[in-house]
Amino acid sequence: MSQNSKVLYTAKTHTAGGRENGAARSSDGYLDVKLSTPGSTRMGTNPEQLFAAGWSACFESAIGLVAQKKRIKLGGDVAIDAEVDLNLSDEGYSLTARLNVSIPGVEHDIAQLLVDEAHQICPYSKATRGNIDVSINLV
């Protein structure tokens, strides 16, 4: 973090029990979820789903910010289908991800520009850049 950085928000959660039989709750109580392993029949969500939801929400906001700065009008139908894979190889566990972005009503070249610039400013994109395989697709 640079010297000019200012913390805007700190998310605080408490998690116990891990993937198999865990629960996570935010300090404000708005997030209160049971956790489960991917593919489990147990009630609950898994960390990959939470990551996909957080990243796609952040990415959509980044698209909106770029559009606002460039004075590009967006309809209310921007949507992102995020896919986060949990992989296992000889090197251990890893993640891969795809963001499938829909920006209806915007010319393809302009929509691609918005997606490309959003990927540069989205904090989740910055955090994953160079760390996991990511593809961002305009659909």
C-alpha positions, 0 to 999 in steps of 0.5 A, spaced: 500 500 500 502 506 498 503 512 503 497 516 499 493 510 501 487 511 505 483 505 508 475 506 506 472 500 509 475 494 513 471 487 512 471 483 518 468 476 519 469 470 524 469 463 521 470 457 524 469 450 522 472 450 515 469 448 509 466 441 512 462 444 517 463 451 518 460 458 518 462 465 517 459 471 520 460 478 519 461 483 524 455 487 522 451 481 522 449 482 515 453 476 512 451 469 516 452 463 512 453 456 513 459 453 509 460 446 505 465 443 501 464 444 493 459 439 491 457 437 497 449 435 499 450 439 505 446 446 506 451 451 505 455 455 500 463 454 499 468 459 499 469 459 491 462 461 491 463 467 496 469 469 492 465 469 485 460 473 488 464 478 491 469 479 485 463 479 480 459 485 484 466 489 484 467 488 477 460 490 475 461 496 479 468 497 476 465 497 469 460 502 472 465 507 474 469 506 467 462 508 463 461 514 468 468 517 467 467 516 459 460 518 459 458 512 456 450 510 458 449 503 461 442 500 461 441 497 468 442 490 465 449 489 466 450 482 468 456 478 470 456 470 470 462 468 475 465 461 475 471 460 480 474 453 479 477 449 485 483 445 482 487 439 484 494 438 481 501 435 483 502 442 486 496 442 490 490 446 490 489 452 486 483 456 483 482 458 476 476 463 474 472 466 468 468 472 468 462 472 463 460 479 462 454 482 458 453 489 457 447 489 453 445 495 448 452 498 448 456 497 441 461 491 442 468 495 441 465 500 447 463 494 451 470 491 450 473 497 452 469 498 458 471 490 460 478 491 459 479 498 463 474 495 469 479 489 469 485 494 470 481 498 476 477 492 480 481 490 486 479 483 485 482 483 478 488 486 481 489 481 487 488 475 482 493 478 476 499 473 475 496 469 481 491 465 478 489 463 471 483 468 469 479 469 463 474 475 462 469 474 456 464 479 453 458 475 452 
